[in-house]
Amino acid sequence: MVTGISGIMLSFVAFGFLPGVAAVVMGHMAQKKQPLARPFWLTGLITGYVSAAIGLITGIFIIGFFALIFAGFSEVGADYRGGF
């Protein structure tokens, strides 16, 4: 549950994917070992899946943003002939 909540907090800066995956794995392990602690592992699973999804989407946007920036730099540099 704690890693899922921290994963949601970190997912908005693209670091929430790994804690989200850890929360999902630990939530499924707790589901098998502690069936009476259902509210805790269910909260961990939900927040883990949400943080993994938000972290993945944020990471894709960041990679796309930098790809567009570098594509723009290469396009600007193509017209430059050098000299003064």
N, CA, C and O of each residue as an XYZ file, in Angstrom:
336
protein
N       0.824     -1.180      0.000
C       0.000      0.000      0.000
C       0.876      1.255      0.000
O       0.584      2.209     -0.721
N       1.928      1.263      0.787
C       2.794      2.438      0.889
C       3.532      2.667     -0.421
O       3.660      3.810     -0.862
N       4.023      1.596     -1.057
C       4.720      1.782     -2.324
C       3.768      2.225     -3.426
O       4.174      2.959     -4.327
N       2.534      1.803     -3.374
C       1.556      2.268     -4.358
C       1.265      3.750     -4.214
O       1.168      4.467     -5.210
N       1.125      4.211     -2.978
C       0.861      5.628     -2.734
C       2.072      6.469     -3.121
O       1.928      7.521     -3.742
N       3.267      6.006     -2.755
C       4.460      6.757     -3.156
C       4.666      6.696     -4.662
O       5.191      7.640     -5.253
N       4.263      5.610     -5.282
C       4.345      5.512     -6.737
C       3.445      6.513     -7.433
O       3.816      7.067     -8.468
N       2.267      6.752     -6.878
C       1.375      7.764     -7.461
C       1.996      9.141     -7.330
O       1.935      9.941     -8.264
N       2.593      9.427     -6.184
C       3.244     10.728     -6.001
C       4.410     10.903     -6.968
O       4.594     11.983     -7.529
N       5.195      9.852     -7.166
C       6.365      9.928     -8.027
C       6.037      9.788     -9.512
O       6.876     10.101    -10.357
N       4.844      9.329     -9.841
C       4.529      9.084    -11.247
C       4.388     10.369    -12.052
O       4.482     10.339    -13.279
N       4.169     11.475    -11.396
C       4.038     12.738    -12.125
C       5.391     13.320    -12.505
O       5.452     14.305    -13.240
N       6.467     12.731    -12.020
C       7.811     13.126    -12.437
C       8.508     11.945    -13.108
O       9.737     11.902    -13.166
N       7.732     10.989    -13.616
C       8.176      9.835    -14.401
C       9.018      8.848    -13.617
O       9.738      8.057    -14.225
N       8.961      8.860    -12.296
C       9.669      7.853    -11.507
C       8.699      6.902    -10.814
O       9.129      6.101     -9.984
N       7.433      6.963    -11.120
C       6.445      6.162    -10.415
C       6.194      4.794    -11.000
O       5.437      4.008    -10.431
N       6.818      4.492    -12.131
C       6.574      3.197    -12.756
C       7.129      2.052    -11.910
O       6.439      1.060    -11.678
N       8.362      2.187    -11.455
C       8.978      1.100    -10.685
C       8.320      0.865     -9.324
O       8.069     -0.290     -8.980
N       8.023      1.915     -8.523
C       7.283      1.639     -7.283
C       5.884      1.086     -7.545
O       5.359      0.318     -6.738
N       5.283      1.469     -8.661
C       3.970      0.928     -9.008
C       4.025     -0.557     -9.292
O       3.164     -1.314     -8.844
N       5.044     -0.977    -10.039
C       5.210     -2.404    -10.321
C       5.509     -3.161     -9.032
O       5.002     -4.264     -8.829
N       6.332     -2.574     -8.157
C       6.626     -3.218     -6.873
C       5.359     -3.353     -6.028
O       5.170     -4.368     -5.358
N       4.500     -2.349     -6.052
C       3.250     -2.409     -5.288
C       2.324     -3.491     -5.832
O       1.646     -4.174     -5.064
N       2.294     -3.649     -7.144
C       1.455     -4.696     -7.744
C       1.979     -6.076     -7.351
O       1.199     -6.951     -6.977
N       3.286     -6.273     -7.432
C       3.871     -7.579     -7.072
C       3.624     -7.881     -5.602
O       3.199     -8.982     -5.253
N       3.890     -6.900     -4.735
C       3.685     -7.136     -3.299
C       2.204     -7.283     -2.962
O       1.854     -8.029     -2.047
N       1.335     -6.589     -3.680
C      -0.101     -6.743     -3.447
C      -0.589     -8.136     -3.792
O      -1.415     -8.700     -3.074
N      -0.084     -8.701     -4.889
C      -0.473    -10.070     -5.242
C       0.128    -11.095     -4.283
O      -0.497    -12.114     -3.992
N       1.335    -10.829     -3.791
C       1.917    -11.729     -2.785
C       1.108    -11.680     -1.492
O       0.855    -12.717     -0.879
N       0.702    -10.489     -1.076
C      -0.091    -10.349      0.149
C      -1.477    -10.961     -0.017
O      -2.064    -11.445      0.951
N      -1.998    -10.941     -1.235
C      -3.308    -11.525     -1.496
C      -3.295    -13.023     -1.200
O      -4.271    -13.565     -0.681
N      -2.203    -13.681     -1.527
C      -2.110    -15.121     -1.286
C      -1.769    -15.438      0.165
O      -2.268    -16.420      0.714
N      -0.922    -14.615      0.797
C      -0.461    -14.929      2.152
C      -1.385    -14.408      3.240
O      -1.515    -15.052      4.281
N      -2.025    -13.275      3.040
C      -2.865    -12.653      4.061
C      -4.260    -12.340      3.496
O      -4.544    -11.180      3.197
N      -5.118    -13.325      3.346
C      -6.430    -13.049      2.757
C      -7.337    -12.177      3.651
O      -8.278    -11.558      3.155
N      -7.058    -12.127      4.958
C      -7.899    -11.320      5.840
C      -7.530     -9.834      5.807
O      -8.296     -8.999      6.288
N      -6.385     -9.503      5.256
C      -5.953     -8.106      5.166
C      -6.359     -7.521      3.810
O      -5.593     -6.792      3.180
N      -7.557     -7.848      3.379
C      -8.021     -7.459      2.045
C      -7.981     -5.959      1.781
O      -7.567     -5.575      0.688
N      -8.378     -5.087      2.697
C      -8.334     -3.646      2.380
C      -6.919     -3.141      2.077
O      -6.738     -2.245      1.252
N      -5.928     -3.717      2.741
C      -4.565     -3.243      2.549
C      -3.994     -3.683      1.202
O      -3.445     -2.864      0.465
N      -4.122     -4.974      0.876
C      -3.552     -5.402     -0.394
C      -4.379     -4.925     -1.574
O      -3.841     -4.741     -2.666
N      -5.667     -4.721     -1.379
C      -6.478     -4.181     -2.473
C      -6.102     -2.727     -2.759
O      -6.037     -2.315     -3.917
N      -5.858     -1.959     -1.710
C      -5.387     -0.581     -1.891
C      -4.025     -0.569     -2.570
O      -3.776      0.269     -3.437
N      -3.145     -1.481     -2.190
C      -1.841     -1.584     -2.829
C      -1.941     -1.944     -4.298
O      -1.218     -1.389     -5.125
N      -2.830     -2.870     -4.630
C      -3.006     -3.249     -6.034
C      -3.564     -2.100     -6.867
O      -3.072     -1.830     -7.963
N      -4.581     -1.430     -6.354
C      -5.202     -0.335     -7.112
C      -4.223      0.806     -7.308
O      -4.047      1.289     -8.427
N      -3.584      1.241     -6.231
C      -2.637      2.351     -6.370
C      -1.419      1.942     -7.179
O      -0.832      2.777     -7.868
N      -1.027      0.677     -7.112
C       0.103      0.198     -7.904
C      -0.194      0.225     -9.391
O       0.627      0.692    -10.180
N      -1.357     -0.272     -9.781
C      -1.729     -0.246    -11.196
C      -1.900      1.186    -11.709
O      -1.493      1.500    -12.827
N      -2.494      2.043    -10.899
C      -2.688      3.435    -11.316
C      -1.350      4.149    -11.461
O      -1.131      4.863    -12.439
N      -0.450      3.963    -10.493
C       0.838      4.652    -10.572
C       1.693      4.109    -11.709
O       2.426      4.872    -12.336
N       1.619      2.814    -11.991
C       2.365      2.260    -13.119
C       1.836      2.826    -14.434
O       2.618      3.142    -15.330
N       0.526      2.957    -14.555
C      -0.051      3.505    -15.789
C       0.294      4.983    -15.960
O       0.684      5.407    -17.048
N       0.153      5.768    -14.891
C       0.469      7.198    -14.985
C       1.957      7.400    -15.240
O       2.334      8.265    -16.030
N       2.805      6.614    -14.585
C       4.245      6.713    -14.800
C       4.638      6.350    -16.220
O       5.517      6.982    -16.805
N       3.988      5.330    -16.778
C       4.272      4.933    -18.154
C       3.839      6.012    -19.137
O       4.574      6.326    -20.073
N       2.657      6.581    -18.934
C       2.174      7.645    -19.819
C       3.054      8.881    -19.708
O       3.376      9.504    -20.719
N       3.447      9.242    -18.489
C       4.322     10.393    -18.294
C       5.682     10.162    -18.949
O       6.235     11.070    -19.569
N       6.214      8.964    -18.815
C       7.488      8.639    -19.453
C       7.408      8.720    -20.969
O       8.341      9.198    -21.614
N       6.306      8.259    -21.543
C       6.127      8.346    -22.996
C       6.060      9.797    -23.439
O       6.651     10.157    -24.457
N       5.352     10.637    -22.692
C       5.286     12.063    -23.042
C       6.651     12.735    -22.937
O       6.993     13.566    -23.778
N       7.428     12.392    -21.930
C       8.761     12.998    -21.774
C       9.678     12.566    -22.914
O      10.407     13.389    -23.469
N       9.646     11.283    -23.267
C      10.463     10.809    -24.390
C      10.018     11.475    -25.692
O      10.858     11.875    -26.498
N       8.724     11.595    -25.902
C       8.217     12.271    -27.096
C       8.591     13.740    -27.134
O       8.895     14.274    -28.201
N       8.575     14.396    -25.992
C       8.945     15.805    -25.920
C      10.400     16.002    -26.319
O      10.716     16.881    -27.121
N      11.285     15.181    -25.757
C      12.697     15.299    -26.100
C      12.967     14.883    -27.541
O      13.862     15.435    -28.182
N      12.208     13.920    -28.060
C      12.364     13.524    -29.459
C      11.982     14.681    -30.381
O      12.648     14.912    -31.389
N      10.928     15.402    -30.048
C      10.532     16.560    -30.862
C      11.556     17.683    -30.768
O      11.826     18.365    -31.757
N      12.125     17.877    -29.588
C      13.146     18.920    -29.437
C      14.377     18.580    -30.281
O      14.893     19.434    -31.002
N      14.845     17.331    -30.190
C      16.039     16.953    -30.952
C      15.757     16.910    -32.445
O      16.648     17.192    -33.247
N      14.539     16.564    -32.834
C      14.185     16.604    -34.256
C      14.167     18.047    -34.748
O      14.553     18.318    -35.885
N      13.730     18.961    -33.917
C      13.743     20.375    -34.286
C      15.154     20.912    -34.407
O      15.435     21.721    -35.291
N      16.050     20.475    -33.528
C      17.440     20.914    -33.616
C      18.097     20.395    -34.889
O      18.871     21.114    -35.522
N      17.802     19.169    -35.268
C      18.422     18.638    -36.475
C      17.855     19.320    -37.715
O      18.557     19.454    -38.718
N      16.617     19.747    -37.663
C      16.011     20.451    -38.805
C      16.599     21.853    -38.940
O      16.835     22.321    -40.053
N      16.829     22.508    -37.841
C      17.424     23.864    -37.887
C      18.860     23.775    -38.379
O      19.301     24.622    -39.156
N      19.590     22.764    -37.939
C      20.980     22.636    -38.337
C      21.157     22.240    -39.794
O      22.253     22.394    -40.333
N      20.112     21.735    -40.452
C      20.235     21.285    -41.832
C      20.384     22.473    -42.781
O      21.009     22.328    -43.832
N      19.839     23.632    -42.452
C      19.911     24.794    -43.320
C      21.148     25.629    -43.089
O      21.437     26.527    -43.881
N      21.866     25.370    -42.061
C      23.037     26.181    -41.745
C      24.206     25.770    -42.627
O      24.600     24.604    -42.648
N      24.755     26.727    -43.350
C      25.839     26.424    -44.296
C      27.200     26.784    -43.746
O      28.207     26.463    -44.378
N      27.276     27.423    -42.619
C      28.558     27.778    -42.037
C      29.063     29.104    -42.573
O      28.503     29.663    -43.516
N      30.098     29.586    -41.979
C      30.677     30.843    -42.430
C      30.004     32.039    -41.793
O      29.017     31.909    -41.068
N      30.559     33.211    -42.078
C      30.006     34.436    -41.496
C      29.485     35.342    -42.550
O      28.982     36.422    -42.242
